[in-house]
Amino acid sequence: MINQQTNDIKISEVREPVISNSTYKELKELMRFRHFKRYYFELDYDWDKLDFLSIKFEKVYTLMIQDLSNFKKFLIKISE
């Protein structure tokens, strides 16, 4: 089943989603910034926004580690 709001894929009795909905929501902010800045070269950055994104990144990093650990446990469980 695909959740259209989060692009989350969970296939019943086959596989769990790799990342959680909460992680996806946090990642969206970082993805938007990356796409915006990709072709936007400027020396006068919005440092407040960069500080905000740095905090977001730290939070997302922690969530990703947790999600990947959970997915690894799921893979180990199904391999047994």
Residue frames relative to the residue before (quaternion, step in Angstrom):
aa qw qx qy qz dx dy dz
M 1.0000 0.0000 0.0000 0.0000 0.00 0.00 0.00
I 0.2076 -0.7754 0.5866 0.1073 3.59 -0.92 0.92
N 0.2601 -0.7321 0.6118 0.1487 3.54 -0.85 1.01
Q 0.3712 -0.7811 0.4595 0.2023 3.59 -0.36 1.24
Q 0.6386 0.5459 -0.3417 0.4212 3.60 1.05 -0.60
T 0.8142 0.2412 -0.1158 0.5152 3.59 0.98 -0.71
N 0.3866 -0.7241 0.4760 0.3156 3.58 1.26 -0.14
D 0.3312 0.7548 -0.4830 0.2955 3.52 1.25 0.58
I 0.1034 -0.7949 0.5948 0.0599 3.57 -0.79 0.92
K 0.0677 0.7542 -0.6490 0.0734 3.52 -0.76 1.11
I 0.1192 -0.7816 0.6108 0.0434 3.53 -0.65 1.10
S 0.4499 -0.7322 0.4414 0.2582 3.54 -0.32 1.29
E 0.8649 0.0350 -0.0935 0.4920 3.51 -0.96 1.06
V 0.6444 0.4697 -0.3503 0.4914 3.58 1.19 0.38
R 0.8040 -0.1685 0.1531 0.5494 3.57 0.69 -1.05
E 0.3930 -0.6773 0.5771 0.2319 3.50 -1.21 0.72
P 0.5800 -0.5556 0.4293 0.4131 3.62 -1.16 0.32
V 0.5115 -0.6529 0.4644 0.3105 3.58 -1.05 0.71
I 0.7902 0.1255 -0.0814 0.5943 3.59 0.95 -0.81
S 0.5000 -0.6663 0.4750 0.2836 3.54 -1.14 0.70
N 0.6685 -0.4874 0.3781 0.4155 3.53 -1.30 0.24
S 0.6527 0.5167 -0.3246 0.4490 3.59 0.95 -0.80
T 0.6399 0.5062 -0.3263 0.4774 3.58 1.02 -0.73
Y 0.6344 0.5388 -0.3265 0.4480 3.56 0.96 -0.85
K 0.6495 0.5237 -0.3150 0.4525 3.57 0.92 -0.89
E 0.6675 0.4887 -0.2965 0.4772 3.57 0.98 -0.82
L 0.6498 0.5318 -0.3102 0.4457 3.58 1.01 -0.79
K 0.5764 0.6157 -0.3766 0.3832 3.58 1.07 -0.69
E 0.6437 0.5226 -0.3286 0.4522 3.59 0.96 -0.80
L 0.6679 0.4835 -0.3004 0.4795 3.57 0.95 -0.82
M 0.6431 0.5200 -0.3269 0.4573 3.59 1.00 -0.74
R 0.6352 0.5226 -0.3369 0.4581 3.59 0.97 -0.80
F 0.6560 0.5084 -0.3139 0.4612 3.57 0.91 -0.85
R 0.6451 0.5285 -0.3225 0.4477 3.58 0.92 -0.90
H 0.6888 0.4747 -0.2919 0.4637 3.58 0.87 -0.89
F 0.6426 0.5190 -0.3252 0.4603 3.56 1.02 -0.72
K 0.7468 0.4166 -0.2164 0.4710 3.59 0.86 -0.95
R 0.4552 0.7235 -0.4396 0.2756 3.57 1.18 -0.35
Y 0.8051 0.1718 -0.0796 0.5621 3.60 0.92 -0.87
Y 0.5764 0.5777 -0.3620 0.4505 3.54 1.26 0.24
F 0.0037 0.8221 -0.5666 0.0553 3.57 -0.01 1.29
E 0.1819 0.7681 -0.5833 0.1916 3.49 -0.64 1.15
L 0.3891 -0.7312 0.5095 0.2331 3.56 -1.03 0.70
D 0.6751 0.4588 -0.2842 0.5029 3.56 1.21 -0.40
Y 0.0564 -0.8443 0.5328 -0.0105 3.56 0.20 1.31
D 0.4610 -0.6150 0.5575 0.3139 3.50 -1.33 0.38
W 0.2411 -0.8290 0.4905 0.1183 3.55 0.03 1.32
D 0.5924 0.5521 -0.3713 0.4543 3.59 1.11 -0.53
K 0.6487 0.5036 -0.3057 0.4818 3.55 1.01 -0.83
L 0.6502 0.5081 -0.3159 0.4683 3.59 0.98 -0.77
D 0.6243 0.5159 -0.3362 0.4806 3.60 1.05 -0.69
F 0.6306 0.5312 -0.3163 0.4692 3.56 1.00 -0.88
L 0.6910 0.4788 -0.2769 0.4654 3.58 0.88 -0.94
S 0.5979 0.5532 -0.3563 0.4577 3.56 1.10 -0.60
I 0.6472 0.4961 -0.3054 0.4917 3.57 1.00 -0.83
K 0.6283 0.5322 -0.3222 0.4671 3.58 1.00 -0.85
F 0.6509 0.5308 -0.3160 0.4414 3.55 0.93 -0.94
E 0.6492 0.5156 -0.3201 0.4584 3.58 0.91 -0.87
K 0.6538 0.5024 -0.3074 0.4751 3.57 0.99 -0.84
V 0.6732 0.4954 -0.2945 0.4634 3.58 0.89 -0.94
Y 0.6136 0.5540 -0.3488 0.4415 3.56 0.99 -0.80
T 0.6650 0.4982 -0.2955 0.4714 3.57 0.91 -0.93
L 0.6603 0.5034 -0.3030 0.4678 3.58 0.95 -0.87
M 0.6526 0.5185 -0.3163 0.4531 3.58 0.97 -0.84
I 0.6278 0.5236 -0.3376 0.4666 3.58 0.96 -0.81
Q 0.6628 0.5005 -0.2980 0.4705 3.55 0.94 -0.89
D 0.6691 0.5000 -0.3000 0.4607 3.61 0.88 -0.91
L 0.6743 0.4884 -0.2982 0.4668 3.57 0.91 -0.87
S 0.6165 0.5299 -0.3348 0.4765 3.56 1.09 -0.68
N 0.6527 0.5033 -0.3069 0.4759 3.58 0.97 -0.85
F 0.6606 0.4965 -0.3120 0.4688 3.58 0.96 -0.80
K 0.6120 0.5395 -0.3393 0.4683 3.57 1.05 -0.74
K 0.6417 0.5125 -0.3192 0.4730 3.59 0.98 -0.85
F 0.6279 0.5293 -0.3290 0.4662 3.56 1.02 -0.81
L 0.6686 0.4990 -0.3029 0.4606 3.60 0.89 -0.89
I 0.6391 0.5134 -0.3239 0.4724 3.57 0.99 -0.80
K 0.6413 0.5388 -0.3144 0.4468 3.54 0.97 -0.90
I 0.7270 0.4276 -0.2663 0.4666 3.61 0.79 -0.90
S 0.6323 0.5375 -0.3418 0.4410 3.59 1.18 -0.40
E 0.6067 0.5790 -0.3527 0.4151 3.58 1.21 -0.37
